[in-house]
């Protein structure tokens, strides 16, 4: 059976996802034929594929240190509020990403990083083995208005994938998955509503109709995915690993204590899930 792992984004809430995936690594759980990840989830997925436990969580804690990722003073010098390009230093120096191992473990498997086309507003499911892997991760994390807002991949501009396909479960199903395990950073039945960020995007891109629609309909895309998970096709098995209540960290936090709470909650959720899955196969 084609088994897909889908990882939601969520900024620093990715601490929870990294806990789940660290539990998978701890218990040697690598059953997936395909992995699809969005935004911060792409960072967690990359370290999971390369089998480097705690690197994702440690990188999030590193970013939480004052001034590393968010620099208020930079705004007054026409620089982005969040420096997403710091991921270059993280993946090469601070918490090195073992791309060689990742490519080896991906043999006969599929990994897609979701990003949004700045031209069409549509989701693009990037194969990072066909471009610069780190650049693809940065593209999926490039928030408009807050970070530099775009990253070029093979000559095309992209931004955060959460705006075009925040929970790419239908994509995974279309790629042949008949069992999907979803790692969520929001409670299982929490639906999306139009946010202030969506409204700012609508206004900012009012003369760029494809992107205006992307921001306007973002919550609709999310709720459509929730509906798909709640009422899947008859030939699809769905499992969700999600926090019971909203996570402590938000899009951004400087509190390592909150990050540790979310991480350990994810770690325990991941362990419970794997032990339950293994008990079903005995």
C-alpha positions in Angstrom: 0.0 0.0 0.0 1.3 3.4 -0.9 1.8 5.3 2.4 2.2 9.0 2.4 3.4 11.3 5.2 2.0 14.9 5.0 3.5 17.5 7.2 1.7 20.8 7.9 3.6 24.1 8.2 3.1 26.5 11.1 6.2 28.5 11.8 7.7 27.8 15.2 4.8 25.3 15.9 7.1 23.0 13.8 8.7 22.2 17.2 5.7 19.8 17.6 6.3 18.2 14.2 10.0 17.8 14.9 9.0 15.9 18.1 6.8 13.6 16.2 9.4 12.9 13.6 12.1 12.4 16.2 9.9 9.7 17.8 9.6 8.1 14.4 13.4 8.0 14.1 13.8 6.8 17.7 11.6 3.8 16.9 13.0 3.2 13.4 9.7 4.1 11.7 10.3 4.8 8.1 7.3 3.2 6.2 6.5 6.0 3.8 6.5 5.8 0.0 6.1 9.5 -0.3 6.5 12.6 1.8 4.8 16.0 1.2 5.7 18.9 3.4 4.8 22.6 3.6 6.8 25.5 5.0 8.4 24.7 8.3 7.3 21.1 7.8 9.8 20.9 4.9 12.6 21.6 7.4 11.4 18.8 9.7 10.9 16.4 6.8 14.4 17.1 5.5 16.1 16.2 8.7 13.7 13.1 9.1 14.7 11.9 5.6 18.4 12.4 6.4 17.8 10.7 9.7 19.3 13.4 11.9 17.2 13.5 15.1 16.9 16.8 17.0 18.5 18.8 14.3 15.2 20.4 13.3 14.2 21.2 16.9 17.7 22.5 17.7 17.6 24.7 14.7 14.2 26.2 15.8 15.6 26.9 19.3 18.6 28.5 17.6 16.3 30.8 15.6 14.4 31.7 18.7 17.5 33.4 20.2 17.0 37.1 20.1 18.1 38.8 16.9 18.9 35.7 15.0 15.7 35.4 12.9 13.7 38.4 13.8 15.3 41.8 13.7 13.0 44.7 14.3 15.8 47.3 13.6 16.2 45.8 10.1 12.7 46.9 9.2 13.9 50.6 9.5 16.7 49.8 7.0 14.3 48.3 4.5 15.3 44.7 5.4 12.8 41.9 6.1 11.5 41.4 9.6 12.5 37.7 9.4 15.7 36.6 7.7 14.8 33.3 6.1 18.2 33.1 4.4 19.7 32.2 7.7 18.6 28.6 6.8 21.7 28.5 4.6 23.9 28.9 7.6 21.8 26.5 9.7 21.9 23.7 7.1 25.6 24.1 6.3 27.2 25.1 9.6 25.1 25.1 12.7 23.1 21.9 12.2 24.4 20.5 9.0 22.0 18.8 6.7 23.3 15.5 5.4 22.0 15.7 1.8 24.0 12.6 0.8 22.2 10.5 3.4 18.9 12.1 2.4 19.3 11.2 -1.2 20.3 7.7 -0.3 17.2 7.2 1.9 14.9 8.7 -0.8 15.9 6.0 -3.3 12.6 4.6 -4.7 10.6 7.2 -2.7 9.1 10.6 -3.5 9.5 13.9 -1.6 7.7 17.1 -2.5 8.1 20.5 -1.0 5.0 22.7 -1.5 5.6 26.3 -2.6 3.4 29.0 -4.2 4.1 30.4 -7.6 4.4 34.2 -7.4 3.2 34.3 -11.1 0.1 32.1 -11.0 -0.7 31.9 -7.3 -0.9 28.1 -7.7 0.8 25.4 -5.7 4.0 23.9 -7.0 5.2 20.6 -5.7 8.9 20.8 -6.0 11.2 17.8 -6.1 14.2 19.0 -4.1 16.4 16.4 -5.7 16.1 18.2 -9.0 17.2 21.6 -7.7 19.1 23.1 -4.7 17.4 21.3 -1.8 18.1 24.2 0.7 16.7 26.7 -1.8 13.5 24.7 -2.1 13.1 24.7 1.7 13.7 28.5 1.8 11.1 29.0 -1.0 8.5 27.1 1.0 9.2 29.2 4.1 9.3 32.6 2.3 6.4 34.5 3.9 5.3 37.6 2.0 5.7 40.9 3.9 7.6 39.3 6.8 10.5 37.6 5.1 12.0 38.6 1.7 8.8 37.2 0.2 10.2 35.2 -2.6 12.8 32.7 -3.6 13.9 31.8 -7.1 13.9 28.1 -8.1 15.1 27.3 -11.7 14.4 30.9 -12.7 10.8 31.1 -11.2 9.8 33.1 -8.1 8.0 31.2 -5.3 6.8 32.0 -1.8 5.4 30.1 1.2 3.5 27.0 0.1 0.9 27.4 2.9 -0.9 30.0 0.9 -1.8 27.7 -2.0 -2.0 24.2 -0.4 -1.7 24.4 3.4 -2.5 20.7 3.9 -1.6 18.8 0.7 -3.5 15.6 1.4 -5.4 15.6 -1.9 -2.2 15.9 -3.8 -0.8 12.9 -1.9 -3.9 10.9 -2.8 -3.6 12.0 -6.4 0.0 10.7 -6.3 -1.2 7.2 -5.4 -1.3 7.3 -1.6 -4.0 4.9 -0.2 -2.8 5.5 3.4 -2.0 9.0 4.6 -0.4 9.9 7.9 -0.8 13.7 8.6 1.3 15.5 11.1 -0.7 18.6 12.1 0.3 21.7 14.0 -3.3 22.7 14.6 -6.0 20.7 16.5 -7.6 18.0 14.3 -11.0 19.6 13.9 -9.9 23.3 13.9 -11.1 25.0 10.8 -9.5 28.0 9.1 -10.8 31.5 9.0 -9.7 34.5 7.0 -6.8 36.1 8.9 -5.4 39.6 8.9 -2.5 38.3 6.9 -4.9 37.1 4.2 -6.6 40.5 4.2 -3.3 42.3 3.9 -2.4 40.0 1.0 -5.7 40.7 -0.8 -5.1 44.5 -0.5 -1.4 44.4 -1.4 -2.0 42.2 -4.5 -5.3 43.8 -5.5 -3.8 44.4 -9.0 -2.4 40.9 -9.3 -5.6 38.8 -9.5 -4.1 35.3 -9.2 -2.2 36.2 -6.0 -5.2 38.2 -4.7 -7.3 35.1 -5.1 -4.7 33.0 -3.4 -4.8 35.1 -0.2 -8.6 35.5 -0.4 -9.2 31.8 -0.7 -6.4 30.5 1.6 -8.8 29.5 4.4 -11.1 27.8 1.9 -8.2 25.6 0.7 -7.5 24.6 4.3 -11.1 23.8 5.1 -11.4 21.8 1.9 -8.4 19.7 3.1 -10.0 19.2 6.5 -13.2 18.0 4.9 -11.2 15.6 2.8 -9.6 14.2 5.9 -12.9 13.9 7.8 -14.6 12.2 4.8 -11.9 10.5 2.8 -12.5 8.4 -0.3 -13.5 4.7 0.4 -10.1 3.5 -0.7 -8.1 5.8 1.6 -7.0 5.2 5.2 -6.3 8.5 7.1 -4.3 8.9 10.4 -3.8 12.3 12.0 -1.2 13.1 14.6 -2.4 16.5 16.1 -2.3 18.4 19.3 -5.6 18.2 21.3 -5.4 22.0 22.0 -3.6 24.9 20.3 0.2 24.6 20.7 2.0 27.0 23.0 4.2 28.5 20.3 2.8 30.5 17.5 4.2 31.6 14.1 7.2 32.9 16.1 8.4 32.9 19.7 11.5 33.7 21.6 10.5 31.3 24.5 12.5 28.1 24.4 10.3 26.9 27.3 7.3 27.0 25.1 9.2 25.3 22.3 10.2 22.5 24.6 6.6 22.0 25.7 5.4 21.6 22.1 8.4 19.4 21.2 7.8 17.0 24.0 4.1 16.9 23.3 5.0 15.9 19.7 7.5 13.4 20.9 4.9 11.6 23.0 2.3 11.8 20.3 4.7 10.3 17.8 5.6 7.4 20.2 2.0 6.6 20.9 1.2 6.6 17.2 4.1 4.3 16.2 3.5 1.9 19.1 -0.2 1.7 18.1 0.8 1.1 14.4 3.2 -1.6 15.4 0.7 -3.4 17.6 -1.7 -3.6 14.7 0.9 -5.5 12.7 1.7 -8.1 15.4 
